[in-house]
Amino acid sequence: MTVAALVVALLGCTLIAFIGGRFLLAPKVAMAGFGVPEDSLRALTSIKGVRDITSGVVPLVVLAAAGIHVFGWAMLAAAITPIGDAIIVRTNGGTLRQALTVHAVTAALLIAVGLVLALA
């Protein structure tokens, strides 16, 4: 039973990563597959809001369940989000200042604390 659950969970992780990639590479198809109009700003901001809430809660669950060492690795993995956000800002008309002061600083902090905790 545990092996089956692990396989399903890993498949789910793989599929959600694929869906995320589809939002980057084929946004119109992805929005349609998500079930909202492709030009819905409210849908996109809601998706971002839920993503950010999840990005805050999941590492806390990791900390509670697995301890500081694994939490550090989760922080390192979480740095993917602000790195991607910085790239999105720069490739969609945002300023370098905004990309660096908000997103790159966040990524650097996640990497720094992640390394300290993971290697402790």
C-alpha positions as a Python dict, from the first residue, in 0.01 Angstrom:
ca = {
    (1, 'M'): (0, 0, 0),
    (2, 'T'): (283, 243, 84),
    (3, 'V'): (461, 173, -244),
    (4, 'A'): (140, 234, -439),
    (5, 'A'): (82, 563, -254),
    (6, 'L'): (442, 666, -322),
    (7, 'V'): (406, 589, -693),
    (8, 'V'): (83, 789, -714),
    (9, 'A'): (241, 1079, -522),
    (10, 'L'): (549, 1083, -747),
    (11, 'L'): (326, 1068, -1054),
    (12, 'G'): (129, 1362, -915),
    (13, 'C'): (450, 1561, -862),
    (14, 'T'): (559, 1487, -1217),
    (15, 'L'): (222, 1581, -1364),
    (16, 'I'): (193, 1908, -1172),
    (17, 'A'): (544, 2002, -1289),
    (18, 'F'): (429, 1926, -1646),
    (19, 'I'): (120, 2145, -1596),
    (20, 'G'): (342, 2426, -1466),
    (21, 'G'): (560, 2395, -1773),
    (22, 'R'): (253, 2407, -1992),
    (23, 'F'): (153, 2739, -1833),
    (24, 'L'): (496, 2874, -1934),
    (25, 'L'): (513, 2725, -2283),
    (26, 'A'): (148, 2718, -2395),
    (27, 'P'): (-43, 2962, -2173),
    (28, 'K'): (-364, 2972, -2380),
    (29, 'V'): (-391, 2593, -2379),
    (30, 'A'): (-308, 2584, -2009),
    (31, 'M'): (-569, 2846, -1918),
    (32, 'A'): (-831, 2656, -2117),
    (33, 'G'): (-726, 2332, -1948),
    (34, 'F'): (-747, 2506, -1610),
    (35, 'G'): (-1102, 2603, -1697),
    (36, 'V'): (-1089, 2982, -1716),
    (37, 'P'): (-1077, 3233, -2004),
    (38, 'E'): (-726, 3301, -2132),
    (39, 'D'): (-756, 3675, -2066),
    (40, 'S'): (-880, 3649, -1707),
    (41, 'L'): (-649, 3861, -1495),
    (42, 'R'): (-852, 3773, -1186),
    (43, 'A'): (-799, 3401, -1250),
    (44, 'L'): (-424, 3453, -1284),
    (45, 'T'): (-400, 3660, -966),
    (46, 'S'): (-605, 3398, -782),
    (47, 'I'): (-374, 3123, -909),
    (48, 'K'): (-75, 3326, -785),
    (49, 'G'): (-239, 3379, -447),
    (50, 'V'): (-307, 3010, -396),
    (51, 'R'): (46, 2925, -514),
    (52, 'D'): (198, 3168, -263),
    (53, 'I'): (-14, 3035, 23),
    (54, 'T'): (92, 2680, -67),
    (55, 'S'): (456, 2792, -94),
    (56, 'G'): (434, 2915, 264),
    (57, 'V'): (245, 2621, 413),
    (58, 'V'): (425, 2323, 253),
    (59, 'P'): (770, 2407, 397),
    (60, 'L'): (614, 2450, 742),
    (61, 'V'): (467, 2102, 711),
    (62, 'V'): (810, 1974, 607),
    (63, 'L'): (963, 2141, 915),
    (64, 'A'): (701, 1994, 1147),
    (65, 'A'): (722, 1646, 999),
    (66, 'A'): (1090, 1607, 912),
    (67, 'G'): (1292, 1863, 1107),
    (68, 'I'): (1533, 2144, 1034),
    (69, 'H'): (1769, 1954, 800),
    (70, 'V'): (1496, 1855, 553),
    (71, 'F'): (1336, 2197, 595),
    (72, 'G'): (1663, 2347, 468),
    (73, 'W'): (1646, 2132, 154),
    (74, 'A'): (1286, 2242, 106),
    (75, 'M'): (1397, 2607, 130),
    (76, 'L'): (1658, 2544, -139),
    (77, 'A'): (1395, 2390, -365),
    (78, 'A'): (1157, 2678, -292),
    (79, 'A'): (1414, 2923, -433),
    (80, 'I'): (1302, 2811, -779),
    (81, 'T'): (988, 3023, -739),
    (82, 'P'): (1147, 3367, -684),
    (83, 'I'): (1416, 3292, -944),
    (84, 'G'): (1137, 3221, -1193),
    (85, 'D'): (950, 3528, -1076),
    (86, 'A'): (1254, 3748, -1139),
    (87, 'I'): (1283, 3611, -1490),
    (88, 'I'): (910, 3666, -1548),
    (89, 'V'): (937, 4026, -1430),
    (90, 'R'): (1228, 4099, -1665),
    (91, 'T'): (1078, 3925, -1968),
    (92, 'N'): (739, 4091, -1930),
    (93, 'G'): (827, 4458, -1906),
    (94, 'G'): (916, 4480, -1537),
    (95, 'T'): (1217, 4673, -1417),
    (96, 'L'): (1551, 4522, -1327),
    (97, 'R'): (1519, 4699, -991),
    (98, 'Q'): (1193, 4518, -913),
    (99, 'A'): (1329, 4184, -1030),
    (100, 'L'): (1638, 4219, -812),
    (101, 'T'): (1503, 4392, -499),
    (102, 'V'): (1199, 4171, -459),
    (103, 'H'): (1257, 3839, -630),
    (104, 'A'): (1633, 3792, -648),
    (105, 'V'): (1678, 3899, -285),
    (106, 'T'): (1408, 3650, -184),
    (107, 'A'): (1582, 3374, -380),
    (108, 'A'): (1919, 3461, -225),
    (109, 'L'): (1772, 3450, 125),
    (110, 'L'): (1605, 3115, 60),
    (111, 'I'): (1932, 2974, -74),
    (112, 'A'): (2136, 3112, 217),
    (113, 'V'): (1905, 2990, 494),
    (114, 'G'): (1843, 2667, 306),
    (115, 'L'): (2213, 2589, 290),
    (116, 'V'): (2269, 2678, 656),
    (117, 'L'): (1981, 2455, 767),
    (118, 'A'): (2040, 2170, 521),
    (119, 'L'): (2408, 2141, 601),
    (120, 'A'): (2371, 2191, 978),
}
